[in-house]
Amino acid sequence: MSLTHSAKLDVRHFDAALEALASGQCVAIPTETVYGLAADATDGKAVARIFELKNRPSFNPLICHVDGVSMAQEFGSLNSLALKLAEMFWPGPLTLVVPIAKNSKVASLVTAGLDTIGLRQPKGISADLISRFGKPLAAPSANKSGRVSPTTAEHVKEEFTDTDLVILDQGSCEVGLESTIVKVEKDALTLLRPGAITSEMIAQATGIAPSQPNSKKIEAPGMMQSHYAPNAAVSLNAQSCETHDAWLQFGPDCIDHPNALNLSDTGNLIEAAANLYDMLKKLDALGKERICVSPIPETGIGIAINDRLRRAAAPRTS
């Protein structure tokens, strides 16, 4: 298969990534959402290295990244509704949680003991890598568990300074937030994690409005109460902020502050989503005790932004 995006990066890194994957190692890969820490999803020891590097709890499942529907069907059972969603939104920032296929060879750690599997086809060089490798990649965000997700290769390097990790660098991530996760059960849809593919977009494509989970059971990544958290405490819906704290602002009507960054001067939510993690990291690097966050509209991708911010502000588990 020809590599449609390989000219955009150092081919040596692409080949090094293939070699690392084949030897059971982890590599960092760029996607349109965030950078992922990837390993062979069919190799239990390789998947275990992901959990070890991230210090990730084993009850938190991973997304299995594929190069298209055909590979997805080897590992998950996609009914007509799931196939319609894949046709509409793949490749792209949508993960489908479906029943595990019979005789699936995915490592049990990927699904965390569940009878379902999360599947996604990413855009860009990662899809080329999966095609060349010939197997799906388990790939959570390339950061320590619970911390702010990386949207550049530099973020990954800062997070894993003590490891010799192959990193494919394709610049800043286009979306900047993790994928929307939807569970597909017969003719019903459940939104497990909001993202750039909104409930309204899904309802328009399928005629079915996704419902909210009716329990706190962890069925997919990003459902833990405390997640996406900087070192500083996070205060939401701030109308003011002490000068000794940092302030993550939004929109044109902002107050002058010595430690402030603006997610979008024009109030553009798509721009805000793309900037969220990078700006959280930059403000956190100031070493302040608190990051105040201005109100973000609960509409469109703003729902996903607020989801991440609420989890960043939640009580820390450790």
Stockholm file with secondary structure:
# STOCKHOLM 1.0

chainA/1-318         MSLTHSAKLDVRHFDAALEALASGQCVAIPTETVYGLAADATDGKAVARIFELKNRPSFNPLICHVDGVSMAQEFGSLNSLALKLAEMFWPGPLTLVVPIAKNSKVASLVTAGLDTIGLRQPKGISADLISRFGKPLAAPSANKSGRVSPTTAEHVKEEFTDTDLVILDQGSCEVGLESTIVKVEKDALTLLRPGAITSEMIAQATGIAPSQPNSKKIEAPGMMQSHYAPNAAVSLNAQSCETHDAWLQFGPDCIDHPNALNLSDTGNLIEAAANLYDMLKKLDALGKERICVSPIPETGIGIAINDRLRRAAAPRTS
#=GR chainA/1-318 SS CCCSSGGGSCHHHHHHHHHHHHTTCCEEECCSSSCEEEEETTCHHHHHHHHHHHTCCTTSCCEEECSSHHHHHHHBCCCHHHHHHHHHHCSSSEEEEEEBCTTCCCCHHHHTTCSEEEEECCCTHHHHHHHHHTSCEECCBSSSTTBCCCCSHHHHHHHTTTSCCEECCCCSCSSCSCCEEEEEETTEEEEEECCSSCHHHHHHHHSCCCBCCSSCCCCSTTCSSSCSBCSSEEECSCSCCCTTSEEEECSSCCCCCTTEEESCTTCCHHHHHHHHHHHHHHHHTTTCSEEEECCCCSSTTHHHHHHHHHHHHSCCCC
#=GC SS_cons         CCCSSGGGSCHHHHHHHHHHHHTTCCEEECCSSSCEEEEETTCHHHHHHHHHHHTCCTTSCCEEECSSHHHHHHHBCCCHHHHHHHHHHCSSSEEEEEEBCTTCCCCHHHHTTCSEEEEECCCTHHHHHHHHHTSCEECCBSSSTTBCCCCSHHHHHHHTTTSCCEECCCCSCSSCSCCEEEEEETTEEEEEECCSSCHHHHHHHHSCCCBCCSSCCCCSTTCSSSCSBCSSEEECSCSCCCTTSEEEECSSCCCCCTTEEESCTTCCHHHHHHHHHHHHHHHHTTTCSEEEECCCCSSTTHHHHHHHHHHHHSCCCC
//
